[in-house]
Amino acid sequence: MNIILLGPPGAGKGTQAARLVEERNMVQLSTGDMLRAARTSGTEMGQRVAEVMDRGELVTDEIVIGLIREKLEEGSEGGFIFDGFPRTLAQADALGDLLKETGQKLDVVIEMRVNDDVLVERIVGRARDAVAAGGTARADDNEESLKIRLMEYYKKTSPLIGYYHAKGNLRPVNGLGEIDEVAAEIGVVLDA
Ligand code: ADP
């Protein structure tokens, strides 16, 4: 099964993706994680994306589609979880083409619904926890970048809700519950 986890920053996509990897032998493809890995690699591409990410803006479609293409060619037995990708209509079209080219298909798009005030709380909390644990917060987990990330989401990513609804793939879940409750709801959708 190949699925997309769709939702604003802080919706819990990464948390739920990790559960699905554990429980269903799926492979998580998080473009956010891939880009954070690229930024520390010291490559020229890494440096270019670091600045954009820290501001909270989206990296170019070309770069993220390239990252996903490489992974899709490797294939996955339990299926892929796309986490944080696609984030634009162009990326969604590209994903459809790439899946077709590699003989795969998209099964379900899980829309994780949460309110904005919860998002801000969660992200500010995540930054605080990271610092409390002796680490450093993500460079884009500050209030200014968060505002831009939310605006990028509403302008460029939220149209994907209509796009996948029209394709018949969209399945909304309530992202406001406990981690286990959200996981259970996703499980019901995937087993339907
Ligand atoms: P979050 O969902 O918490 O915002 P991510 O880890 O998914 O965090 O993404 C962090 C940043 O990485 C984004 O703000 C953006 O700059 C970049 N990024 C991740 N995925 C994409 C994508 N598919 N297209 C463009 N930029 C992306």
Boltz pocket constraint, residues with backbone or C-beta under 6 A from the ligand:
constraints:
  - pocket:
      binder: B
      contacts: [[A, 7], [A, 8], [A, 9], [A, 10], [A, 31], [A, 32], [A, 33], [A, 35], [A, 49], [A, 52], [A, 53], [A, 54], [A, 56], [A, 57], [A, 58], [A, 59], [A, 60], [A, 61], [A, 64], [A, 83], [A, 84], [A, 85], [A, 86], [A, 87], [A, 88], [A, 91], [A, 140], [A, 149]]
      max_distance: 6.0
